[in-house]
Amino acid sequence: MKTKITEMFGIEHPIIQGGMHYVGLAEMAAAVSNAGGLGIITGLTQGTPEKLANEIARCQEMTDKPFGVNLTFLPAMTAPDYPGLVQTIVDSGVKVVETAGNNPAKWLPQLKDAGIKVIHKCTSVRHSVKAQDIGCDAVSVDGFECGGHPGEDDIPNFILLPRAADELDIPFVASGGMADARSLVASLAMGAEGMNMGTRFIATKEAPVHDNVKQAILAASELDTRLVMRPLRNTERVLTNSGVERLLEKEKTLGAHIKFEDIAEEVGGVYPRIMEEGEMEAGAWSCGMVAGLVYDIPTVQELVDRIMQEADSLIGQRLSNFAAA
Ligand SMILES: Cc1cc2nc3c(=O)[nH]c(=O)nc-3n(C[C@H](O)[C@H](O)[C@H](O)COP(=O)(O)O)c2cc1C
């Protein structure tokens, strides 16, 4: 399939794997890129420029297709070495960066000078327009359904995507709640040039995470995610577990007085425990409502091929039958 996004990133299919903490390692990114999508390494999981350089080099060993690096700007106790991470990306020859969390304007000149395409992930139309104004090449429009940080506006993709289409000139992909060919075709219908998936890619054979995580996504329904950290204006959609329910109790009890320190046990250092050790009750880890649409654990290649084949028949048969009638 050819869209503005496949053309921009030099990929075969308009499917991107969003940056995911402790999931977006070289194995994940390479599997998606080898299947014809755009895989993305998560910069902050590596943390230091040296480790990121090493992870990019590992990915370059596993694929000769384009892949990207995610740079997330979120509130952190100690700020990562962003200048060092950006310089590493530039030096490595990576050609796509997915930014998220905060306005990436400060880093754009350096990235653009190196010929890197920047796709900024936004949860609102106004942030998408801002991304366009500051010179981002594309936007990933992340609806309220999404796993991770949906922002504070709570606008689902059936409204957000067509609104983005009405305001943007640069291409965008639909993100949040995307699982299959229906997601892709609907996104294209609403003006997107492709889709970004997070949660769905974790439930694949190549995802470099503990099998308990994949089984938890498989077992979850669309009712099993929770929004945490809303009182801190750092809302995150996560899969429920006993740690998450304890966190929500604290939010209820402490109300507006809650501070990060109060919930540090349920959110700090949880990712390695979940993703590497499979301790599924450890606390808050991002997961989308789309878990309810995950019914199997295929290889990434099987997943991408299935999406593209079914998209072809959705467009060529189901939709064209309606048009012809
Ligand atoms: C486990 C997990 C970790 C994530 N970590 C990050 C991250 O570090 N940076 C980021 O920009 N987005 C992160 N995301 C968001 C994804 O890139 C993507 O936008 C989101 O998963 C899309 O929604 P979906 O899960 O419904 O597909 C994460 C998502 C998941 C599920």
The ligand as a Tripos MOL2 file, in Angstrom:
@<TRIPOS>MOLECULE
LIG
   31    33     1     0     0
SMALL
NO_CHARGES

@<TRIPOS>ATOM
      1 C1          3.8550   -0.7950   27.4410 C.3       1 LIG1
      2 C2          3.7990    0.5200   26.7330 C.ar      1 LIG1
      3 C3          4.8240    1.4290   26.9090 C.ar      1 LIG1
      4 C4          4.7990    2.6580   26.2460 C.ar      1 LIG1
      5 N1          5.8630    3.5150   26.3990 N.ar      1 LIG1
      6 C5          5.8990    4.6600   25.6650 C.ar      1 LIG1
      7 C6          7.0290    5.5170   25.7340 C.ar      1 LIG1
      8 O1          7.9980    5.2560   26.4480 O.2       1 LIG1
      9 N2          7.0120    6.6420   24.9710 N.ar      1 LIG1
     10 C7          5.9560    6.9620   24.1590 C.ar      1 LIG1
     11 O2          6.0180    7.9680   23.4600 O.2       1 LIG1
     12 N3          4.8620    6.1650   24.0890 N.ar      1 LIG1
     13 C8          4.8170    5.0360   24.8160 C.ar      1 LIG1
     14 N4          3.7250    4.2040   24.7110 N.ar      1 LIG1
     15 C9          2.6070    4.5780   23.8060 C.3       1 LIG1
     16 C10         2.7350    3.8910   22.4350 C.3       1 LIG1
     17 O3          3.8400    4.3580   21.7220 O.3       1 LIG1
     18 C11         1.4900    4.1460   21.5680 C.3       1 LIG1
     19 O4          1.3220    5.5260   21.3700 O.3       1 LIG1
     20 C12         0.2280    3.5730   22.1960 C.3       1 LIG1
     21 O5          0.4940    2.2980   22.7270 O.3       1 LIG1
     22 C13        -0.8880    3.4950   21.1840 C.3       1 LIG1
     23 O6         -2.0290    2.9720   21.7590 O.3       1 LIG1
     24 P1         -2.4270    1.3970   21.7030 P.3       1 LIG1
     25 O7         -1.6770    0.7760   22.8270 O.co2     1 LIG1
     26 O8         -3.8860    1.4120   21.8720 O.co2     1 LIG1
     27 O9         -1.9650    0.8580   20.3750 O.co2     1 LIG1
     28 C14         3.7130    2.9950   25.4070 C.ar      1 LIG1
     29 C15         2.6640    2.0730   25.2530 C.ar      1 LIG1
     30 C16         2.6970    0.8520   25.8830 C.ar      1 LIG1
     31 C17         1.5520   -0.0940   25.6870 C.3       1 LIG1
@<TRIPOS>BOND
     1     1     2 1
     2     2     3 ar
     3     2    30 ar
     4     3     4 ar
     5     4     5 ar
     6     4    28 ar
     7     5     6 ar
     8     6     7 ar
     9     6    13 1
    10     7     8 2
    11     7     9 ar
    12     9    10 ar
    13    10    11 2
    14    10    12 ar
    15    12    13 ar
    16    13    14 ar
    17    14    15 1
    18    14    28 ar
    19    15    16 1
    20    16    17 1
    21    16    18 1
    22    18    19 1
    23    18    20 1
    24    20    21 1
    25    20    22 1
    26    22    23 1
    27    23    24 1
    28    24    25 2
    29    24    26 1
    30    24    27 1
    31    28    29 ar
    32    29    30 ar
    33    30    31 1
@<TRIPOS>SUBSTRUCTURE
     1 LIG1         1 GROUP 0 **** ****
